[in-house]
């Protein structure tokens, strides 16, 4: 069982309203509720605050977070887009009725609910200002306490604001890109770590800095997409290369347009070209695999190729 609570708050009674958080929440729901092949991924509870008649108050937010974390689901994921606040006692998620920052939901309280949850994996994603303080110990600066199975991904550090551009949070736009496939590995798995790497690489040193904290033994897959190479082709890597350090000798029989083309070799060559496209294989002393074959040169596994060779050999994929 995989559960997700997705929250977006645009409307605030006493502080400035926002304009992209509800859209962001809908975008996250749309991408996370199904895998790339259309099969069900998360059971999503979407809560948004768009105006005076659809406010989200602190009590309701807390109750829904408790429901999310109360059982032993495989994954319990919480996403929040809205105002955040920080002071000496810690950080807060600001709900619609708040007048001052410290009357919102305490991030320390959120952390306690996640840490005590029986869910196997707890993932918290916050697109709010100062959200990077989540998980920090109040009395010890820059120290975090996460129970096993907890992962935190936030839009900005504790002293930064989360930016919006064109009606959407910068962080959430990158999050959705990552979960759409931008951060998948060669078997189509998207994990919290790969999402963070995608967002981190996309934001420069002078922009808001995403924060990633985790205490897990194994990364969970948050979504699966169509892999850039079929698994059946990927598994043939240990048949084509006897050892990850051995170069493969090519000749014109591998090239289908050659007069000496051999069907077995051309089939292998077709797979090798797929490997080249995903950076598993590279020609040696040739600009292109075509010339490597025609000129009877070699090809070899890249560092990434050697890594996947070992994964296939050990039956890890």
Phi, psi and omega in degrees: 000128182236118185242143177223131172253115184247121185235133175224125182239115173260326188266129175227136180286321193241351176235172185298135177288157177251172187229349184239355187291321178293317176300319179298317180298318178296322180295318179294316177302314184298324184274334188265341187283343177222150175286174182299335180269005177094351179286155184294136179249282179254145165276115191254133168251110182259126178233126180229155176236108186249345182187186183303331182269359180222049180285154172241116182260163186305314183299317180293319178298313180298316181300319181289325176294320177298318178297323179297314187268359189284336183251185185259047178297161178293314177224132171241113185245130177240125176240134179225132172233121182169192180289145172234160183216149178221143172212186186299332181277351180134194182253165183216148168264124186271126178259175194301327187269355188298141175256321175235164186297324188280005173261010174274190178279121181295134176293332175296322178292318176301317180296321179297317179297320179291316181297327182270356182293145177273356178301143183293324179224129180242122182238124179242123181237118184239123172251078181210157181297142175065015187292343181295350178284345182304131179094346179286144175285127184304324186270349184234109185297137175062022175245140184239151177229107180239131174291162179299135179096000182261134176229136180237133175226119184235158185289330187207169178284178184294338182249018182241158174265149175270126187268150172243142174222129177055043174076018179213146177293136178304315181297311183293325176302316178290324177300314180294320176301315181297316183283345175283349179137350182295340182243017183281155173270190187285351174253009174088010180274137176240121183243165176304322180293318181290327175296313180299317180300319179297313181292317181300317181290335184277339182255129182283172183294341181263000179261178176301143183252120177292152180241138181230124177226139181204153172220083183224154174273327179219140177285135177273151176274118180276333179199149175244138178235172178297125182289153180289349176214139182294142182300323180297324177287320181298321182291342179285355182299328180278346174275322182285322179246115182295331182210145183296342181264355183272132176279147178260123179281126178255166175201173184303340181292345178279336183272119186297338180273357181282151178294335181260021183303137179242130188300319180296316181291323180291327175296318177296319182296324178298319178291320178301321179293327174295321178298321180298319183297332181251020172064036174264334184224148176220144176288154180254124178059033177209147182284335186213154180298328178302312181289328177298321179286310183299324183264011177055047176257194186243168169227160183217162174285141171283177175301317177296320178298317178297324178297313180289329174302314180293323178296318178294316182299322181273004180058038175276342175225000000 
